[in-house]
Structures are given as C-alpha cells and as structure tokens.
Amino acid sequence: MSTQEILTAEAWAEQQFGRTDLGDARRTRRAVKLAGQIARHPAGSLPDQTGRWSDTKASYRLLDQDEVTFEALCAPHWQGTREAAARRATVLMIQDTSELDYTCHRGKRGLGSIGNGGGCGLLLHS
C-alpha cells in the first residue's frame, strides 16, 4: 500500500481482519463488519457504532464466543504488520504512553503510582 492510498473503513477492516480465524466464517464476516463500523465512528459506544440494535446484539454475541479472543482478532494484523515491515529498509515503531489518573477514586485497588509519584492510576501504552 502506498502512502497515497486511502482506504474506506470497510476496505481497511477487510484488510486487517479478513484473514481472522475465529472458528467459523460467519464470525470472521461479523468481525470485519464490526471493525468497519468501529472505524467509521471510533469515539462512539458500541450501539452508536453499529447503528442498529440487531447489529449491536450480533456484536455482543460475537464478542461472547470463546474463539473470539484479543489474540485471534489481532493475529492477522500482527502478521500483516510484520510482512509490511519486512519489505522496508527502515521502520519506525512509534508508541505513546498516557497516564490514566484515578487519584480522586481512593477506593480503587491495584493502581500504581503516576506522575511525580503523588498520583494514583495506571499507564496506557498505545
């Protein structure tokens, strides 16, 4: 894919998730459809992203299947990323760390130190 190529949400979803092995071709089709819906409206809730109650319910059913794991959904994306990186002489692997601050939620357990040490929360790596 060249830097000039812009994919629609649906084409991107097919490219990233079309080879996902979820134990049933219908699950893969639903995962591709859901990924496209999420890509079109990433800031929305799942009902907002899917637009129809039937699609929301279908998404919940999909995500409730034992075969639908984070690893299974991401495996084709990870493989595609490795393949694309192998075709390049130089690859920048950019990441970001955000602090999720829950300092005012004193009752929460299991949180770590953030900021200058006075805050309480967790680190999110994207």
N, C-alpha and C positions, 0 to 999 in steps of 0.2 A: 504494500500500500504506500503510495507516495504521500508527501505532506500536502499535496494539493487535493487529495481525495477526501471528501466529506461524506460520511455515511449517514443514512437515516437511522433513527433509533431502532427500527425493525431490522435493518441490514446489520447494524452493529451487534444487536442481540443474537442474530443468526450466526454471525462470525464468531462471537465469543462463546456461545452456549449450544450451538447446533450439534456439536460432537459430544455433548454431555451424555454419559452413560448412567441413567437413573433406573435401569432395570426394565424399562418399558418405553417404547417410542412415544406414547401419549404423554408421558411425564416430561420427556425432552421437549416436545412441542409446547407444552404448557410453560415450561421453564423459559423457553425462548420468548414466548408471548409475554410472560410476566416481566422479563428483563427489558423488553422493548417498552412496556408500559411504565416501568420504573424510570427508564432512561428519559422518557418524554416529560416526566414530572417528578424529578428526584427529591424535591423538598416535601412532597405530599405524603399523607398517610397511605397505607395500602388501599383502603376504599377509594380515596381520591385518585390514586394512581391507576387503579383498574377501571374505575368509572361506572361499572355495573355490579350490582350485588352478586349476580351469578359468577362473574369473573373473580370477585373478592373471595367468595366461598371456594371456588375452584383453586385459587391460590393458597388458601388456608389448607385445603385438603392435600395439595401438592407438598407443601412445607411440612406437613404432619407425617409424611411417609418416611419409614426408616431408611430407605435407599437415598433419600434426598438430604445429603449432608453438605456442609460447607466444602469439604474436600472434593466430593463428587461434582458439585457445581463449578468449582474453580479449576479443576484439573485441566480441562481443555484450554482455558485462558492461560494458565501457567505454561502449558506446553507450547501454545502459540507464541507467548512472550519469549520463551527460550529459543524457539525457531527463528523468530524475527531478530533477536539479539545476536544469534549465531551468524546472521548474514551481514552484520555490521562490524567495522573495524573498532569503533568506539561506541560505547553505550553508557549513558548517564542513568543511574538508578537513583532517582530523586525521591526523597521521603520527607515527611513532616511529622513533628510531634506536637500535639496540642495537650494542654492541661485541662482536665475536667475538674472544676473546683466545686467540692461539696462541703466546704468548711462550715457553712451555716447549717448543715444537716448532721448535727452532733451525734445522733443515734445510729448512724450508719457504721457498720463494722467492716473490717478488712480493707479499708482505704489506706493509702500511703501518703507520704509527705510530698507536697508540691510547692512550687515557687521558691521562696527563700527559706523554706523549711517550716514556715508558720501556717501554711495552708494544708488542707486535707482533701485528697481526691485521688485521681488516677491519671495516667498518661495514655493518650490515644495516639497510636502510630498509624499513619496512612501512607 
